[in-house]
Amino acid sequence: MDDDGDYFLVLEYFYTKSLVLHDSRKFHPVLYFYFIDALAHIDYTIGVLTYPHHSVKQLFASEYLRWRIDEEKKGDRVLFREFVNWMKINHPERFKRLPILWQLIYNNTDPAEYRSFRIVLDPDVPRSPSTSFFYIAIDEFFNAEFLKSLYSDASLGTLFESFKRERT
């Protein structure tokens, strides 16, 4: 747990974010799943650093994260990692504009991973991501241009569909 309260401030910052200006029903379904998934991992990781492990907040978060393990295997969701790596090779400029968390977690050449639902940037370094990492990650996921790209008919949504067509 965070004795200084720094991570609590990050969590508070995270909870002030909103999608009120966006219609998430029109987001590309695969991108929306991984958007919400990333937010859940951010929430869980900061929560572990802020609240006792058995707090109600952590129990709710871990239940969602357990559920999503099976959900990511459904439909086109299984293509997301491949899509991110395809972008890295075929659209490097677009890959670099993805949120850093997606770049790290889904890039096949980076050691970052979700370990026990927590964000682990380097499994060989037993240190939690810094508060500044979380502020950056949160801001990237709630960046207006990024959110606009998640719509089915927007840049990232159409790129995902193009990737699907190209791979068949």
C-alpha positions in Angstrom: 0.0 0.0 0.0 1.0 3.6 -0.6 1.9 5.2 2.7 2.3 8.7 1.1 -1.1 8.8 -0.6 0.5 9.5 -4.0 -1.4 6.7 -5.7 -4.6 7.7 -4.0 -4.3 11.1 -5.8 -3.8 9.3 -9.1 -6.9 7.2 -8.4 -8.8 10.3 -7.6 -7.6 11.9 -10.8 -8.6 8.8 -12.7 -12.1 8.9 -11.3 -12.7 12.5 -12.5 -12.5 11.3 -16.1 -15.7 10.9 -18.1 -17.0 9.8 -21.5 -19.9 12.2 -21.3 -19.1 13.8 -24.7 -18.8 10.4 -26.4 -21.3 7.8 -27.5 -19.5 4.6 -26.5 -22.2 2.5 -28.2 -20.7 3.7 -31.5 -17.2 2.7 -30.5 -15.7 -0.2 -32.4 -16.6 -3.3 -30.3 -13.1 -4.7 -30.1 -11.5 -1.4 -29.4 -14.1 -0.6 -26.8 -13.5 -3.9 -25.0 -9.7 -3.2 -24.8 -10.3 0.4 -23.9 -12.4 -0.6 -20.9 -10.1 -3.5 -20.1 -7.1 -1.1 -19.9 -9.0 1.2 -17.6 -9.9 -1.8 -15.4 -6.2 -2.8 -15.2 -5.2 0.8 -14.4 -7.9 0.9 -11.7 -6.9 -2.4 -10.3 -3.2 -1.7 -10.2 -3.6 1.7 -8.6 -6.1 0.2 -6.2 -3.7 -2.5 -5.1 -1.2 0.3 -4.3 -3.8 2.3 -2.4 -6.4 0.0 -0.7 -6.1 -3.2 1.2 -6.2 -6.3 -1.0 -9.5 -7.5 0.4 -11.4 -4.2 0.2 -14.7 -4.2 -1.6 -13.3 -2.1 -4.4 -10.5 -4.6 -5.1 -12.9 -7.5 -4.9 -15.2 -5.9 -7.5 -12.3 -5.1 -9.8 -10.8 -8.6 -9.6 -14.2 -10.1 -10.4 -14.4 -8.1 -13.6 -10.8 -9.0 -14.5 -11.5 -12.7 -14.0 -14.5 -12.4 -16.2 -12.6 -10.6 -19.0 -10.1 -13.5 -19.4 -12.8 -15.6 -21.2 -14.3 -12.6 -22.9 -11.1 -11.6 -24.7 -11.2 -15.0 -26.4 -14.6 -14.3 -28.1 -15.0 -13.1 -31.7 -12.6 -10.6 -33.1 -11.2 -9.7 -29.7 -8.6 -12.5 -30.1 -7.1 -10.4 -33.0 -6.2 -7.4 -30.9 -2.6 -8.3 -30.0 -1.9 -9.3 -33.6 -3.5 -6.0 -34.7 -1.2 -3.9 -32.5 1.9 -5.8 -33.7 0.6 -5.4 -37.3 0.3 -1.7 -36.8 3.9 -1.5 -35.4 5.2 -3.0 -38.6 2.8 -1.6 -41.2 1.7 1.7 -39.7 4.5 2.7 -37.3 3.3 6.3 -37.1 -0.2 5.2 -36.0 1.3 2.6 -33.6 3.3 5.4 -31.9 0.0 7.3 -31.3 -1.6 4.4 -29.4 -1.7 4.8 -25.6 1.6 3.7 -24.2 -0.1 1.0 -22.1 -1.4 -0.7 -25.3 2.1 -0.3 -26.9 3.8 -2.0 -24.0 1.3 -4.7 -23.1 0.4 -5.9 -26.6 3.8 -5.5 -28.3 5.3 -9.0 -28.7 8.8 -7.6 -28.1 8.2 -5.8 -24.9 8.3 -7.5 -21.5 5.4 -5.6 -20.0 2.4 -7.6 -19.1 -0.7 -7.9 -16.9 0.4 -10.1 -14.1 -2.3 -11.2 -11.6 -4.3 -8.3 -13.2 -1.6 -5.8 -12.2 0.3 -3.7 -14.7 3.9 -4.9 -14.6 6.2 -2.9 -16.9 9.3 -5.1 -16.4 8.9 -8.5 -14.7 12.6 -8.4 -13.7 12.2 -5.2 -11.7 10.1 -5.6 -8.6 8.8 -2.1 -8.6 5.4 -0.7 -9.3 4.9 1.8 -12.1 5.4 5.4 -11.0 2.6 7.8 -10.4 3.7 9.7 -13.4 3.3 6.6 -15.6 -0.3 6.4 -14.5 -1.0 10.1 -15.0 0.3 9.8 -18.6 -1.6 6.5 -19.2 -4.9 8.0 -18.0 -4.5 11.2 -20.0 -3.7 9.1 -23.2 -6.8 7.0 -22.8 -9.0 10.1 -22.3 -7.4 12.2 -25.0 -10.1 13.5 -27.2 -8.4 12.5 -30.4 -7.8 9.0 -29.2 -11.4 8.7 -28.1 -12.6 9.9 -31.5 -10.5 7.3 -33.2 -12.3 4.5 -31.3 -15.6 4.9 -33.2 -16.3 2.2 -35.7 -16.1 4.6 -38.7 -13.1 6.5 -37.3 -9.3 6.0 -38.0 -8.5 3.2 -35.5 -11.9 1.4 -36.1 -11.4 1.4 -39.9 -7.8 0.4 -39.5 -8.8 -2.6 -37.4 -11.4 -3.6 -40.1 -8.7 -3.2 -42.8 -6.3 -5.4 -40.8 -9.1 -8.1 -40.6 -9.7 -8.0 -44.3 -5.9 -8.1 -45.1 -5.3 -11.2 -42.9 -8.0 -13.3 -44.6 
